[in-house]
């Protein structure tokens, strides 16, 4: 019987590539997002029967609870959760950033991770055999900010704290939790680096980008470990990306 993996934000980009890599390694993958039609189109990229699509709003407790009730009823368990769904705000000085944009980023990037983690832990504690793995998409912004990125940076720094707390509290229940901090990858967001991103000194500089498929491979590696082993934090980026020495 194949293991079950859930990928939030699984219809495109990092989420879709991670889901495909998991499916290649034998997982049955549940891809989720707000737009079911987009998810159903993505299913064509998977081997028959290896993936299913479910609509999910990670900011809605009711939507998250309904999804996990469906997972328990349909599959009986969950082995891996990849908390990938996320959003960003415009690059604006903090005094010019609308409160609504701050809340939208925090509700998706942090509260969404909390809600899905909460539900996953509840299921993983009940199932037999007990346990599972949670992987959070942290981003390099969990380590070092870009200029004018307060909501995104704050949300990702907070995810690091949630990752470590979940890793600690999950020990008694054979639940491992780790985080992958991703640099510029070839997605709609990551490719912005090719046109130039603002650096700490105010200059605009082109930054290197890596194929998004390498991110999927890294997530699948983390997911495939035995539960007695955990990658607490992985940083994956272009070798020449200006993270070390940023500023």
ABEGO torsion letter per residue (X at the ends): XBBBBBBBGAABEAAAAAAAAAAAAGBBBBBBEABAAAAAAAAAABBBGABBBBBBBAABAAAAAAAAAAAAAAAGBBABBBBABBBBBBBBBAAABBAAAAAAAAAAAAAAAAAAAAAAAAAAAABOBBEEBBBBBAEAAAABBBBGAAAAAAAAAAAAAAAAAAAAAAAAAGBBBBBBBBBBBBBAAAAAAAAEBBBAAGBBBBBBBBBAAAAAAAAAAAAABBAABBBABBBBBBAABBABGBX
